[in-house]
């Protein structure tokens, strides 16, 4: 299974967009039962959204990704938060060999990436728990981005679906399919459907405009007013500032070992 993130040149928008999910990511991992003394393995970590939260909640984190650009962004995001309990490694999911080049961790996370499709391998890497996350029959990040930039020039073919690690597979799995895969592999999965919100508060409308148009400047150039018109339903005055919030739904799936 290929990883479509290899196909795009600029990861900055993906980094910024996914880090708007941090508050809900914390809720997800707490709901799945992450504990303070856990060691955590983060598969296909990307720019580090779940890695950062796991490092704040748990004792130690190992995070890997095969894309050096993603790892560089993840390291920078960890450094900004003064997190020193993360071991970053460059490797792909397909090259991970449980018990050989990767030891067991208490908890293994596979959030919106191809590792979700292999519950047996994930479980071979875990002492206590495996946690998955997938959108719950709701729009994925490419569709959310298209809402923001509706009516703006479309990206080239190489960048249309770069934000999800599952592109390159015939289809994205639903949470029911993932639960079936886990059950058929002999595990007893649990699931919760929770809000998945991309939220950020700005000091002014101008700051919000600069951020939202700046996520994909190649699409917004000359169409800034259209971007802000598209975003108007998601902007509200809050605590003297402007909050952007676009909401979807995510499924958190986990099983104990």
C-alpha positions as CSV (number, residue, x, y, z in Angstrom):
1,X,0.0,0.0,0.0
2,X,1.5,3.3,-1.0
3,X,1.6,6.4,1.1
4,X,0.2,9.3,-0.9
5,X,2.1,11.8,1.2
6,X,5.1,11.0,-1.0
7,X,3.3,12.8,-3.8
8,X,3.2,16.4,-2.5
9,X,5.8,19.0,-2.0
10,X,4.4,21.2,0.7
11,X,3.3,19.7,4.1
12,X,3.0,23.1,5.9
13,X,-0.8,23.3,5.4
14,X,-1.3,19.7,6.6
15,X,0.8,20.4,9.6
16,X,-1.2,23.6,10.5
17,X,-4.6,22.0,9.8
18,X,-4.1,18.8,11.8
19,X,-2.8,20.7,14.8
20,X,-6.1,22.4,15.0
21,X,-7.3,19.0,16.3
22,X,-5.2,18.8,19.4
23,X,-7.9,19.4,22.0
24,X,-10.1,16.6,20.6
25,X,-7.1,14.3,20.1
26,X,-6.5,14.5,23.8
27,X,-10.1,13.6,24.4
28,X,-9.8,10.6,22.1
29,X,-6.7,9.2,23.8
30,X,-8.1,9.7,27.3
31,X,-11.4,8.0,26.2
32,X,-9.3,5.0,24.9
33,X,-7.6,4.7,28.3
34,X,-4.1,6.1,27.8
35,X,-2.3,6.1,31.2
36,X,0.5,8.2,32.6
37,X,2.9,5.3,33.0
38,X,2.4,4.0,29.4
39,X,5.0,3.6,26.7
40,X,3.3,4.5,23.4
41,X,4.2,3.6,19.8
42,X,2.8,6.0,17.2
43,X,2.6,4.5,13.7
44,X,3.0,6.7,10.6
45,X,3.2,9.8,12.9
46,X,3.1,12.5,10.2
47,X,3.7,16.0,11.6
48,X,3.1,14.8,15.2
49,X,-0.5,15.5,16.2
50,X,-1.1,12.3,18.2
51,X,2.6,12.1,19.1
52,X,2.5,15.4,20.9
53,X,-0.6,14.5,22.8
54,X,0.6,11.1,23.7
55,X,3.9,12.5,25.0
56,X,1.9,14.9,27.2
57,X,-0.2,12.1,28.6
58,X,2.2,9.2,28.8
59,X,5.7,8.3,30.1
60,X,7.5,7.7,26.8
61,X,6.7,7.7,23.1
62,X,8.2,6.2,20.0
63,X,7.0,7.7,16.7
64,X,8.0,6.7,13.2
65,X,7.3,7.8,9.7
66,X,9.0,7.1,6.4
67,X,8.8,10.7,5.2
68,X,11.6,12.8,6.5
69,X,9.6,16.0,5.9
70,X,6.9,14.7,8.2
71,X,9.5,13.7,10.8
72,X,11.2,17.1,10.6
73,X,7.8,18.8,11.2
74,X,7.1,16.4,14.1
75,X,10.4,17.1,15.7
76,X,9.9,20.9,15.4
77,X,6.4,20.6,17.0
78,X,7.8,18.6,19.9
79,X,10.7,21.0,20.4
80,X,8.2,24.0,20.5
81,X,6.5,22.3,23.4
82,X,9.8,21.3,25.2
83,X,8.9,17.6,25.0
84,X,11.9,15.3,25.6
85,X,10.2,11.9,26.0
86,X,9.8,11.2,22.2
87,X,12.1,8.9,20.1
88,X,11.5,9.7,16.4
89,X,12.5,7.1,13.9
90,X,12.5,7.1,10.1
91,X,10.9,3.9,8.9
92,X,7.8,2.8,7.0
93,X,5.0,0.6,8.4
94,X,5.8,-2.1,5.9
95,X,9.3,-2.4,7.2
96,X,8.3,-2.7,10.9
97,X,9.1,-6.2,12.2
98,X,7.6,-6.8,15.7
99,X,10.2,-8.1,18.1
100,X,13.0,-7.5,15.6
101,X,13.4,-3.9,14.7
102,X,10.6,-2.7,16.9
103,X,10.0,-3.7,20.5
104,X,6.6,-3.9,22.2
105,X,5.1,-0.8,23.7
106,X,2.2,-0.7,26.2
107,X,-0.1,1.1,23.7
108,X,0.1,1.3,19.9
109,X,-1.7,4.1,18.0
110,X,-2.8,3.9,14.4
111,X,-4.7,7.1,13.7
112,X,-5.9,7.6,10.1
113,X,-3.1,5.6,8.5
114,X,-2.6,2.3,6.7
115,X,-1.5,0.4,9.8
116,X,-5.1,0.4,10.8
117,X,-5.8,-2.4,8.3
118,X,-3.4,-4.9,10.1
119,X,-4.8,-5.5,13.6
120,X,-2.6,-8.6,14.1
121,X,0.6,-6.8,13.5
122,X,-0.5,-3.8,15.6
123,X,-1.3,-6.2,18.4
124,X,2.0,-7.9,18.1
125,X,3.6,-4.5,18.9
126,X,1.4,-3.9,22.0
127,X,1.5,-5.1,25.6
128,X,-1.8,-3.6,26.7
129,X,-3.8,-1.8,24.1
130,X,-4.2,-0.9,20.4
131,X,-6.0,2.4,19.5
132,X,-7.3,3.3,16.0
133,X,-9.0,6.5,14.8
134,X,-10.9,7.0,11.6
135,X,-13.5,9.5,10.4
136,X,-16.9,8.2,11.3
137,X,-18.7,8.2,7.9
138,X,-18.0,11.9,7.8
139,X,-15.8,14.1,5.5
140,X,-12.1,13.5,5.5
141,X,-9.6,16.3,5.5
142,X,-9.5,16.7,1.7
143,X,-13.3,17.3,1.7
144,X,-13.0,19.8,4.6
145,X,-10.2,21.7,2.7
146,X,-12.4,21.8,-0.4
147,X,-15.2,23.5,1.7
148,X,-12.8,26.2,2.6
149,X,-11.5,26.7,-0.9
150,X,-14.7,26.0,-2.8
151,X,-14.7,28.1,-6.0
152,X,-11.0,28.6,-5.9
153,X,-8.6,27.0,-8.4
154,X,-8.3,23.2,-7.9
155,X,-4.8,21.8,-7.0
156,X,-3.0,19.7,-9.4
157,X,-3.6,15.9,-9.4
158,X,-0.6,15.2,-7.2
159,X,-2.0,17.2,-4.4
160,X,-5.7,16.4,-4.4
161,X,-5.6,13.8,-1.7
162,X,-2.3,14.2,0.0
163,X,-3.6,14.9,3.5
164,X,-4.7,11.3,4.3
165,X,-2.2,8.5,4.7
166,X,-4.8,6.0,3.4
167,X,-4.8,7.4,-0.2
168,X,-3.3,4.8,-2.5
169,X,-5.6,2.1,-1.0
170,X,-8.7,1.2,-3.1
171,X,-10.9,2.9,-0.5
172,X,-10.7,4.3,3.0
173,X,-12.0,1.9,5.6
174,X,-15.1,2.8,7.6
175,X,-15.0,2.3,11.3
176,X,-17.3,-0.7,11.0
177,X,-14.9,-2.3,8.5
178,X,-12.0,-1.7,11.0
179,X,-14.0,-3.2,13.8
180,X,-14.8,-6.3,11.7
181,X,-11.1,-6.7,10.8
182,X,-10.2,-6.6,14.5
183,X,-12.9,-9.0,15.4
184,X,-12.0,-11.4,12.7
185,X,-8.4,-11.3,13.9
186,X,-9.6,-12.5,17.3
187,X,-9.8,-9.3,19.2
188,X,-12.8,-7.6,21.0
189,X,-12.9,-4.0,19.7
190,X,-14.6,-1.1,21.5
191,X,-15.7,2.0,19.7
192,X,-16.9,5.5,20.5
193,X,-18.1,8.2,18.1
194,X,-16.9,11.7,19.2
195,X,-16.8,15.1,17.7
196,X,-13.7,15.9,15.6
197,X,-13.2,19.7,15.5
198,X,-10.6,21.8,13.7
199,X,-10.5,24.9,16.0
200,X,-8.4,27.9,16.3
201,X,-8.9,31.3,17.9
202,X,-7.7,34.5,16.3
203,X,-7.3,38.0,17.7
204,X,-9.0,39.6,14.8
205,X,-10.8,38.9,11.5
206,X,-7.6,39.9,9.6
207,X,-5.6,37.3,11.5
208,X,-8.2,34.7,10.7
209,X,-8.1,35.7,7.0
210,X,-4.3,35.5,6.8
211,X,-4.3,32.0,8.4
212,X,-7.1,30.5,6.4
213,X,-6.0,31.9,3.1
214,X,-2.4,31.0,3.9
215,X,-3.1,27.3,4.4
216,X,-3.1,26.9,0.6
217,X,-2.0,30.2,-0.9
218,X,-1.8,28.7,-4.4
219,X,-5.6,28.2,-4.3
220,X,-6.6,31.4,-2.4
221,X,-4.4,33.9,-4.4
222,X,-6.9,36.4,-5.9
223,X,-9.8,34.6,-4.2
224,X,-9.3,35.6,-0.6
225,X,-12.8,37.1,-0.3
226,X,-14.3,33.8,-1.6
227,X,-12.3,31.9,1.0
228,X,-13.6,34.1,3.8
229,X,-17.2,33.8,2.4
230,X,-16.8,30.0,2.5
231,X,-15.5,30.2,6.1
232,X,-18.2,32.6,7.4
233,X,-20.4,29.8,8.8
234,X,-17.5,28.5,10.8
235,X,-16.4,31.8,12.3
236,X,-17.8,33.2,15.6
237,X,-16.9,36.0,18.0
238,X,-15.5,34.5,21.2
239,X,-13.8,36.0,24.2
240,X,-12.9,39.2,22.3
241,X,-11.5,37.2,19.4
242,X,-12.6,35.2,16.4
243,X,-12.9,31.4,16.6
244,X,-12.8,29.2,13.5
245,X,-14.4,25.8,14.1
246,X,-15.3,23.2,11.5
247,X,-16.7,20.0,12.9
248,X,-16.9,16.4,11.8
249,X,-17.1,13.1,13.6
250,X,-14.4,10.5,14.4
251,X,-14.5,6.9,15.6
252,X,-12.1,5.8,18.2
253,X,-11.6,2.0,18.2
254,X,-9.5,0.1,20.7
255,X,-9.0,-3.3,22.1
256,X,-7.2,-4.6,25.2
257,X,-4.7,-7.4,25.1
